[in-house]
Amino acid sequence: MMQDIDAEPVSTNYVSHTRTFIEQRYQKYLDDITPFTIGRWIGAGLLTLAFLARVFLLQGWYIVTYALGIYHLNLFIAFLTPKMDPAVSLMEEDGGPELPTRANEEFRPFVRRLPEFKFWYSVTKSTLIAFICTFFEFFNIPVFWPILVMYFITLFCLTMKKQIKHMIKYRYLPFTHGKPKYSGLNDTGKAEVTVPLISIPEPQIPKE
């Protein structure tokens, strides 16, 4: 009786320690591959191509493919969108994260709603899940796939049109253009920083 009571905590601790060890090793693996941006995206692209090739060869699982495309589109829009809505930030004193337009303005980096690493991680994980779904006939729902293609293209065009209008309205670019470039040390031993800014022409006053 006493041996059974003592064996239960030992078994529970072993499972807990094993789970913690696996989570730590998994997190360490993610930390190790974080700097390799190009390699990570090449791997995600190859996984996506493998999924599309399997769907094309098997001629099925179009619903899974459509759902995956919609999910990737939502991730991409979140990746292009600033973390703080410019419409809301304009009402605040700090003005929110935006690019400077004059040389005397303070540099404000573009902060994404969905960071690059989380974007890659979500794309890779969702593609892997969709790939696993193709091994189960339960997810192979019969559907006329050209309709899904038309729906996706229409949704993609409308969503990107809305996003581009949002960029033009609030004058921001979700890329690294305009960020400071450090050219090294000058003769005085101080680091030189070159910040390419967006030039805005001064308004011309008409002569009377």
Secondary structure by P-SEA (a helix, b strand, c coil): caaaaaaaaaaaaaaaaaaaaaaaaaaaaaaaaccaaaaaaaaaaaaaaaaaaaaaaaccaaaaaaaaaaaaaaaaaaaacccccaaaaaacccccbbbbcccccccccccccccaaaaaaaaaaaaaaaaaaaaccccccccaaaaaaaaaaaaaaaaaaaaaaaaaaacccccccccccccccccccbbbbbbbcbbbbccccccc
